[in-house]
Each structure stands twice: as structure tokens, then as C-alpha cells.
Amino acid sequence: MSTFRAVNPHSGEEFGPEFTNASNADVSKTIDSARAPHLSPTDRSALLSNIATAIESDRASIVEIALQESGLPEARLNGELTRTVFQINTFAQLVATGAHLGVKIDKADPNYGMGPRPDIRKQNQPLGTVAIFAASNFPLAFSTAGGDSVSALAAGCAVVLKAHPSHPGTTRAVFNAIQKGIKASGQPQEIFSLVEGNDPHITHWLANHPKITAIGFTGSGPVGKLLVELASKREVPIPVYAEMGSINPVFVTSAAIAERAEALAKGSVDSALLGSGQFCTKPGLFILPASHADAFLSEIEKYLATLSVGPLLNKGIADRYSSAITKLSSLGSIKVYSGTNSGNGLAVTPTFFVGDWKTIASHSELLEEHFGPTTVMAIANESDYESIALTLEGQLTATIQGAESDSLKGLISILSERAGRVVWNGFPTGVSVTAAMQHGGQWPSSSSHTTSVGTDAIYRFMRPVSYQGLSQSNLPEALHDSNPWNVPQQIS
């Protein structure tokens, strides 16, 4: 069997124990063993709460190994772990109410307006066993116990997690904490299973296994699109909920620059470099007004020159970034602004590209997501902002940096047709865990119109089922007239 080891991004060197690549037989055995018991809302909430408690109790050891494997600062990792625990507890609170079941009861009515109506009762039910692919750029918040995994657990699914090979030790540490939480709840360990490896065949084995009923993925466009293709060609196609990133355009008005040029310039650079530019919500394209661009770009160039970033997460990301920057830097009529390189391990140089919109639009590679500390600054007339927005493909986010004096309803309307989240006078890199959050946009930023952040993420892994004419004793508990689970019931 082939093996692999973690790599420390600060040194670029392998370290720690060897991890074994799962074989096809291993993957099949893991999936075949997966199972999720039928639980009441109270018991499912307790399961999630116990998992959150176990992860919190192992905080120190989890963060310690994540520091070595990710190269991310300790404060960032502690913040991610806090987010992870908060997210799990948020789902625990939701499922405790039973509201996610979406119970609707239409009782038999011989005088119904469309003719006699039978007794029909509907609820949301879990999809079954789902495959979740952990993300590389958030080793805690979007990985083992991230939003995809936890929303699937909350829905009542069994989860088979494909660990990301960039942080195998971190994955095991979180997985062990999850198993402790499951044990404390008196539930079978097969509710949550782990598949490890850097063999690309594992992706195919997971996606093609007949027991897998859905896929959750956060990562690159090529892998997300591969999963969509594999899932669509199965004998029984399954849904793929893939969040694949975007360039997250930011439209800046002249009024905004006139009001707060220096702060806006620094905020723009900081957002593009946050997490070494390895956020799927990184602003990868700024549209700047020609009337105010020169002075604003001078602030950008001056500030960027003073900055370096931490190492990238793994060698693959660093190599792809360096290759893309070299290619983009060779384009004619494009200015290049550079930061500094710390020179350690997988460190790279922050690099911005500047040009007029017509030139940038003629080079499609400038309008692609490039993972790492880079962005594009395009200069255009404000009167062209709406026509520019119409040319953009689907996005996770779209931002307007404006002033109260700006009248931008037309631009906002266009951006809302392309992005899952429209931001005013903020930056898109912060994704709050809240009920109203939408983290998912039009293709190719996502494979569906669902969200992978916030409580609505649970509905990706459930499907509505109606029961017609069944006796009380044969109905699921949530649909009984006596309502033994005390869930919200919409009755007519």
C-alpha cells in the first residue's frame, strides 16, 4: 500500500507519521458499514452537542497539530475551531426544535375546493449515506467537522468523510473527537467514517459507490466539476453540492474613493491577502473608476510593497500560484504591483495586476480564480459598470464600495442575478454563520443554488416525502396527531 506524510508549509519538509492510502476495497467497506440510526430531534441535538463538547475539550491538541500542517497562525486556527464548535451548536439548536423537518399536514377534507382531499402529510427526511470532501484552506471550519459534514449529520445522514491530505493529522484529531462525542451519545461509530489518502482514484470510488446518495464538496473548480460529471454518469445520478470559488468582483465608485481613499485602499489589499489569498471569497477583481483610479492605485501600490504573507497551504497550491503569476506577468499592457516574499518554505510573493477593463477582458486568464495572494485591478468608466457586470459569470459574492449619494439599483439588480451574496461597503472574505447567510452562487461558483454556510445548509441533505392515507400507527412520529416529538406542524 502506498503512503504519504504531512508537509510543514513553513519549511516545505515532510514530517510526522505515515498515512496509508485507502484502497478501493477499504472505501467500499467503509461505505457499506456506514449507518445512521433514526433519532428524535432531542437525541440528534444531544449527539451534535456532545460532538461540539468533545472537539472543544480537545482544542489544544487539535490546534497544535493544525499549526504544523497548515502554516496558519494560532489565532486563526483558534478562531476556526471556535467557529466550528459554534456552527455545530447552532445546528443542535435547530434540530432540537424539529423545525427542519418542515412538517405539513393536510387532513382529509370531503369539501375541499378541488374535490375531496385525502389525508396527506409531508416531512423532510435524510438522504442516506453522503460523501463529504474536506477543504484544504480551512482545516477546521470547512474540513472534518465543517459545515458540509455537520449539516449532513444534522439532517440525519451517515457521513463518509474524505480527509484532505494537506492536514491528515488534524483530520484524525478532529475525527477522534467526533467519535468521542458519538460514544458519549450512545450512538454507533459508523454514523461518521473516515477515508484517508492522496490517491486521486479515491474520489472516483467514493462518487461511484451505489450506497452514496449525495456529495458535499468545498474546493477547486476542476475537482468540483469532476464530481458533478461522475455523479451525473452513475446508473442512479446523485446531487453534488459543490462550492467551487469565484473571483468575487468589487465595484468601487468615485464617491467612495473621494470619501475614504486611504482606508479603502488598505482594506482592499488586506482583504485580497487575508489568509494568504486562500479564501474562496477573496476579491479577485476590483473595478475602479477611471476618474479616480490613479491616486487610488498609488495608495494600493505603496501599501502592497510593504507586505508579505504566510506560506501557502501545500506545494500544489504554491506551484499553481507561481505558474499563474509568471504567465500573467508576461501579458502586455498590464502593470504588476508586488509585495515581498518571506522566503520560507511555501512562501510566495503577493502580486496584483492592473490595467484598463478592455485589456483585462481580452485576457480570460485574468478573470479566473487564482488561489493565493493576488488580485486584478481593472480601470473603467463608471457609466460602464452595469455592462461590465453583465459579462461576469456566476459568483459566490459581489461587492459595491460606494457612498450614500450613489444611485446603483441597476448594478445591484444585475449583481444579484449572478451572485449568492451582494455586499455593500464591506469585504466578502467574512462569511458569518447565521440563518440568513447564503454561501453559494450561480454556476460555476457552485453546482447548485443552495448554501454551504448557515442553518439552511441542512436542507441539501434532506428530501421531502409525503404520506397519503396512512394510519396513525404507521406514520413517522413527527406526523402523528399527538405530535410526540412536539415539532412545529403546519396543519390545514
N, C-alpha and C positions, 0 to 999 in steps of 0.2 A: 504494500500500500504506500502511496506517496504521502509525504508530509510537508508541512510548511511551518514557519515561525513568524512571530510578530516582528515588526521593524520599528525602531525608535526614530521618529521623524527628526529629532534634534541632531542625531548622529548619522542617520541613514543606515545604521547597522542592525542586523538581526539580533534578537535576544530572547531569553525565556525558553519555555518548554516547546517541544514539537507537537503540532496538532495534525491529526490524521484526516486525510480527505475521505469523506463518506463515499462508499461505493453505491452502485445502483441498487444492490440488494439491501444495503443499510438504509437508503432513503425509503424504499418500498416497505421495509419492516417498520420503520418509524411511522410512516403514514398509516399503514394498516393497523397499528396499535393505538393510534390517536382516538380519543373518545371524550365526549363532553356530556356529563350527566344532566338530566332535567332538574333544574333548580328553581326554587321560588325566588321572587325578587329579593326577599330578605337574605336568603342564603347566598345568592350571587353577589349581592352587595358586600356581604361579610367576606366572601372569597377575595374580592378586589381590595377591600380594606386591609385584609391580612397580608396580601402581596405588597401593598404600599408600605405597611409597617415593617415588613421584612427587608425591603430594599432600603428604607431609611435606616434601619438598625445596622446595615452593612455599608453605610455611606463611606466610612473611612477607607475600607479595603477596596471598594469599587473605584473610588476616585484615585487611589494610589496607583492601581494598575492602568487606569484610563490615562493618567498623566504620562506614563511611559509609552503607551501605544498610540496616542493621538497627537502628542505635541501641543495640545491645547493648554492654556493656563488653568491653574487650580480654581480660580474664581469662576471661570466659565464653566468648568465641569461641575462644580458645586451648584451653580445656577441651573445647569441642565438636570442634575439629579433632583433638585427641588421642584423643577417643572414637571419631571416625570412623576414624582410622588403626588403632586397637586393634581395632575391630569388623571391619575388612577383614582384618586379620591373623588374627583368630580364625576367620573363615570359611576363610582359606587353610590354617590348620592342620587344620580339619575335613576339607576336601575332599582334602587330601593323603593322608589315611588311607583314603579311599574308603568310609568307614562310612555316609555319607549316601546311598549307592546302595542300601543295605538289601538286599543280595543274599541270596536264599534259593533253595536248590537241593534239590528233591525228586527223587531219581533213580528211574528205573523200578524197580518192585517187583511181581513177579507174585504175591507172597504178602501183599500189603497187606490190612489188616483189612477194608476196604470193597470188596475186589475188586482185581484187577490195576490197578496205578497206572502211568500213563505218566510219562515224564521231563518234569518241569515246572520251569522256572527263572524267577525273578522279580527285577526290579531297578527302581529309580526312575529315570525319565528326564525331561529338561526339557520344559516345556510348549511352548516355541517362542519366539515374539516377544511380549514383555509390555510394557504401557504403565505407566509409573510416574509418579505425580503428586507433585512435590516439595512439602514442607510450608513454610509461611511462618514458623512460630515457632522452628524450628531450622534456620537457613540452611546449616548444615554437617552436623549429626548425623542429620537426617531429610530432607535435601534431595538434592542431586545425587548424592552418594556415600553417602547414608544407608542405613539398614537395609533398606528395600524394594529399592533398586537393587542393593545388594551381595549380598543373599540371592538375588536373581534371577540375577545374574551367577554366583554360586557354584553355583547349580543347573544352569547351562549354558545359560541363556536369553540371547537377544538383548534388550537393553533400549532402549526408546524413552522418553526422559525428557521430561516436560512441565515446563519450568522455571517456578518461581513468579515472577511479575512483580515481587514486592516486592524481590527481590535478583538482578536479571539479570546484573550484573557479577560477583557472587560465583559464580553458576552457571557463567558462562563460564570463570572462572578455574579452578574445580574440574574442569569438563569438559575443559579443555585439559590439565590434569594427568592425568586419566584416559586421555586419548588418548596422552600420552607413555608411560604405563605399558603400554598396549596395544601401542604400537610397539616398546617395549623387549622385549616378549614375542614379537614376530614374528607378531602376530595381526592380522586385518583390523579397520580402524577402525569398521566397521559393527556390531561387537559392541555398541557403546554409541553411541546417537544422541541428538541434542538437538532439541527443538521449543520455540520461544520465542513468547511473545505474551500479551496480556491480553484477547484476544477470546474470549468465552465459547463461541463456536462450536467452538473448538479441542477442547474437552472432548468434544463430540459426535463430531467427526471421528475422534478417537483411539478412543473407546469403540466406535464402529460399524464400524471398519475390519475386514474379514474376516480379515486376517492376524494381528490381535491375539488372543492366546489367554488372557490374564488381565490383571487390573488391580490395581496396588498403590496405595493412597491413604492419606495421613495428613492429616487436616484437619477441616473443619466437617461437621456432620451434614447440612445441606441438600445440599452437593455430593456427599458420600458416598452419600446416598440417591439422588441423581440418577444417579450412576454405576451403582448397583445396578439401577435401573429401566432405564437404557439397555442394560445388559448382558443383562438378562433378556428384552428385547424383540427382540434380534437374531435373525436366522434361525437361527444357531447360538449359543445363550447361552453366556456365559463366566463364570468365577468373578471376583468382585470382593473383594479383601481390603482392606476399608476400616476404618481405625481412626479413629473419629469423636468421641472425647471423652466425658466424663461429669461428674457433679457429685462423684464420689468421696467419699461420706459418711464422716464421722469420728464415732464414738460415744465419748463421754467419760464415764467413771464417776466417781462421787463419791469413791471411794477414790483415783483418780488425781489429782484436784484436791487432796485432802487431803495427798497426798504431795509434790506438786511444782507448786503452783498457778502461781507466777510464771514458772517456766521453761516450763511447758506453755502458758501464755497467750502468751508471746513466741514460742515455737516454732510455735504455731498461726497467729499473724499472719504470721510470716516465711514459712511455707510457702505461705499464701494469696497473698502478694505476690511470691514468688520469680519472677524473670523478668517482672516487672510483671503477674503473674497470667496469663501466656500459655502455661501448660503444660496439656496435655490431662489431666494427673494432678493439677491443682490441687484442693485440698479446697474444694469449693463449698458444702458443707453440714456443719455441726457440730451434733450432737445433745448438748445439755448437760443434766445432772441438775438438776431444779428445786431440790433441797435445797442445792446449792452454786453455783447459777448467778450470783447477784447479785455476790458478791465476785470471781468469776472474770471476769465480763463487765466489771467495773470495771477490772481489770488490762488487759483487751483494749482498752477504750476509751481508757485513758490512754496505752498504748503506741502504738496506731494513730495517735493525734493528732500524734505526733512524726515520722511517716514520710511520705516521698514516694517515688515510683517513677520509673523511667526512662520515656521516651516509648514509646508502643505502636508496633508494627511497621509499620503502614501506616494510611493515612487511613480505609480501610474499617473496620478493626478499631476504631479510635478513635471513629468516628461511631456504630457499632453499640453500643459500650460506653456512650457518653454518652447515647444514646437510651434504652437499657435502664435505666440508673441513674436517669434523670429519671422514667421510668414507675414503677419500683419505689419510688422515694422518695415517690411520691404515694399509695401504698397506706395505708389507715387501719390503726391498731393496730400499726404496725411502726416500731420505733425505727431511727434511722440514725446510725451512727458514721462519722466521716470522718477521713481523713488530710489531708495538704497537697498542693498542686499546685505543681510546679516552674515551671510557666508557659511552658515552652519547647516549641516545635514541636508534636508529637503527644502531649504530656503530658496526663494525666487525674488525677482525684482518687481515691485509694483509698477505697472505700465499703463498709461492712459493714451488713447488715440483721439486726435482732434482733426476735424475737417468740416467742410460745408456739407449740408444734407445731400445735395445732388451727388457729390463724390462718394460719400459713405453709402448711399443707397445703391450705387453702382457696384459695390463690392459686398456681395451677400455674406461673406465670411465675417464682416464687421457687425452684422446683425444676427449673429449666432451666439448662444451662451458659451462663454469661455470660463470654466471653473478656475477661480484664482483671483488675485488682486489686480483686476483690470476692468476698464470700462471705456465706453466711447462717448465723446462729446461732439454732438452734431449741431452746426450753426444753421439757423433757418429764420425766415421771416415769420413773425407771429401769425400773420394772416394765412400762413400755410399749415398751421398746426393741425387743423382738422383733416386736411387732405393727407398729411403725414400719418396721422393716427389711423386713417382708413387703410393704409398699406400694411399695417402691422398684423402679424398673425396672433394666435391666442396667447394670452399671458396669465401668469399667476396674479400679478398686480400691475396697476398703472397708477402713476402719481402725478399730481399737479402741485407745483410750488408756485403759489400765486398770492394775490392781495385781495382784500375785500372789494376793491374797486374793479376787479376783473369780472367780466361777464363771460362765463365759459360753459354755459349749459350745453351748447352743441358739442364741445370737446368731451365733456363729461359723459354725454349720451353715447358717443362713439366708443369711448374707452370702456364703458360698462358693458358694451356688446362683445368686447374682446377679453376682458379681464375678470377674474373672480373677485378681486378686491380693488376698489378705487380709493386712493389715499389723497387727502388734502393737507398740504403743509406739514407733512411728516415724511418719514422714510420707510420703505417697505420691509426692511430687514427684521423688524419686530413682528412676530406672529403670536398674538395673545391667545391663551387657552380660554375661550369663552363661548357661550352658546351662539352668539351672532357671528363668529368668525367663519369666513369662507377661505379655505386654503385649497384651491383647485380652480382651474380656469378652462378656457377653450383649448381644443387641440391646437398645437402639440404640447402645451404646457401640462396637460392632464389627459388621461384617457376617458374621463367621464366628468360630469358636471357636479360630482359630489365633493365633499370636503374631507381632508385627512386630519384636520385640527378642529377641536371643539366637539361638543356633545353630539352634533348631527353626524359625526363620523361613524357612529354606531349603525346607522341605517344602511351603510354599504353592505353589511354582513347579515342582514335580515331580509326576509321576503314576506309579503302579506299572504295569508291563507284564509279563505272563507269556509265556514262550516254551515251547511244548509240542512235544516230539519233534524238535527241530531238531538237525542235525549240529553237531559242534564248530566246523567252519569257518564255519557260518552264524550262530553265536551272537555276541552282543556280547562284547567282551573280558572284562568282569567276570564273565561266566557260564561261561567256559571251565574245564574241569577243571584245566588247567595254571595258571590264575589269573595271567596275565601281568602284571596290574596290582597283584597282591599286595593285594587288598582283602579285608576280612572276608567270609567266606562261611558262611552257616548251612546246613549240609548234613544231609540225612536220607535 
